[in-house]
């Protein structure tokens, strides 16, 4: 049963077997489009992607035993876009790396260990919440890319 739960959690990080791989939602996205708004979504792709990365990184740090500080509000940045194309490219690498690190953690972490910083929830449940959080925001990014005319199923 434990192996099945670990497999489920690991697959959910990338959303395989259900929908778009979360690690690929930003692939091929030109820097010129990441700071644009696509109504009715009140954030830019950059703000949503940065928000996703923030929450994944907070969890990774917490699971690594680091002290974390919860962001104020919901953790959305105020900058519409990254400062440069170089920062955007670097961000995409870091975003994928954080998700891959989470996959690695699923292999070894105690599934039942509870984290007081996260409402005393167990590791497995926190990762499950991350699945739905990332799915929701990945879908927003796909919808925005479609509205902006910069989405391809390939």
C-alpha positions in Angstrom: 0.0 0.0 0.0 2.8 2.4 0.8 4.4 1.9 -2.6 1.0 2.7 -4.2 0.6 5.9 -2.2 4.1 7.0 -3.1 3.5 6.3 -6.7 0.2 8.3 -6.6 1.9 11.2 -4.9 4.9 11.2 -7.3 2.6 11.0 -10.4 0.5 13.8 -9.1 3.3 16.3 -8.9 3.5 16.2 -12.7 -0.2 15.3 -13.0 0.6 12.4 -15.3 -2.3 10.1 -16.0 -4.8 13.0 -15.6 -3.8 16.1 -17.5 -0.9 18.3 -18.6 2.5 17.7 -16.9 2.9 20.7 -14.6 6.6 20.9 -15.3 5.8 21.7 -19.0 3.2 24.4 -18.7 5.7 27.1 -19.2 7.7 25.4 -22.0 8.0 27.4 -25.2 6.4 30.5 -23.7 8.1 33.6 -25.0 9.2 36.2 -22.4 7.1 38.9 -24.2 3.8 37.2 -23.1 4.5 36.4 -19.4 3.6 39.9 -18.1 0.4 40.3 -20.1 -3.1 40.0 -18.5 -5.7 37.8 -20.1 -9.2 38.7 -18.9 -10.9 37.6 -16.7 -7.9 36.2 -14.8 -6.6 39.0 -12.6 -3.0 37.9 -12.6 -0.3 37.6 -15.3 1.3 34.2 -16.2 4.4 35.4 -14.4 2.5 36.1 -11.2 0.8 32.7 -11.2 3.9 30.8 -12.0 5.9 32.7 -9.4 3.0 31.9 -6.9 3.2 28.2 -7.7 6.9 28.1 -7.3 6.7 30.0 -4.0 4.4 27.4 -2.5 6.3 24.4 -3.8 9.6 25.8 -2.5 8.1 26.5 0.9 7.0 22.9 1.1 10.4 21.6 -0.1 12.2 23.8 2.5 9.9 22.7 5.3 10.4 19.0 4.4 14.1 19.6 4.4 13.8 20.8 8.0 14.3 24.5 7.2 12.3 27.2 9.1 9.8 28.7 6.8 8.0 32.0 6.9 4.5 32.0 5.4 3.9 34.8 2.9 1.3 37.5 3.6 -1.9 37.2 1.7 -1.9 34.4 -0.9 1.7 34.8 -2.0 1.1 36.6 -5.3 3.9 39.0 -6.3 3.1 42.5 -7.5 5.5 42.6 -10.5 3.6 41.8 -13.7 6.7 40.2 -15.3 10.2 39.2 -14.4 12.9 41.9 -14.7 14.5 40.3 -17.7 14.3 37.5 -20.2 17.4 36.0 -18.4 15.4 36.0 -15.1 12.5 34.3 -16.9 14.7 31.6 -18.3 16.4 31.0 -14.9 13.0 30.9 -13.2 11.7 28.1 -15.5 14.7 26.0 -14.6 14.2 26.6 -10.9 10.5 25.9 -11.1 11.1 22.5 -12.7 13.9 21.8 -10.3 11.6 22.4 -7.3 9.0 20.0 -8.7 11.7 17.4 -9.4 13.0 17.8 -5.8 9.5 17.2 -4.5 9.3 14.0 -6.5 12.5 12.9 -5.0 11.2 13.6 -1.5 8.2 11.5 -2.1 10.5 8.5 -2.4 12.0 8.8 1.0 9.9 11.0 3.3 7.7 9.6 6.2 4.3 9.8 4.6 2.6 10.2 8.1 5.0 12.8 9.5 3.0 15.8 10.6 4.0 19.5 10.1 2.8 22.0 12.6 3.7 24.8 10.2 1.0 23.4 7.8 -2.0 22.9 10.2 -0.3 19.7 11.5 -1.1 17.9 8.3 0.9 14.8 7.3 3.4 14.9 4.5 1.2 12.8 2.1 -1.8 15.2 2.6 0.4 18.3 2.0 1.7 16.9 -1.2 -1.9 16.0 -2.2 -3.0 19.6 -1.6 -0.1 20.8 -3.7 -1.4 18.6 -6.6 -4.7 20.3 -6.7 -3.2 23.8 -6.2 -0.8 23.3 -9.1 -3.5 21.7 -11.3 -5.7 24.7 -10.8 -3.0 27.2 -11.6 -1.6 25.2 -14.5 -5.1 25.3 -16.0 -5.2 29.0 -15.6 -1.9 29.4 -17.4 -3.1 27.2 -20.3 -6.3 29.2 -20.5 -4.3 32.5 -20.6 -1.9 31.1 -23.2 -4.9 30.2 -25.3 -6.4 33.7 -25.0 -3.0 35.2 -25.9 -2.7 32.8 -28.8 0.5 31.3 -27.5 -0.6 27.7 -26.7 0.1 24.6 -28.7 -0.9 21.1 -27.6 2.4 19.8 -28.9 
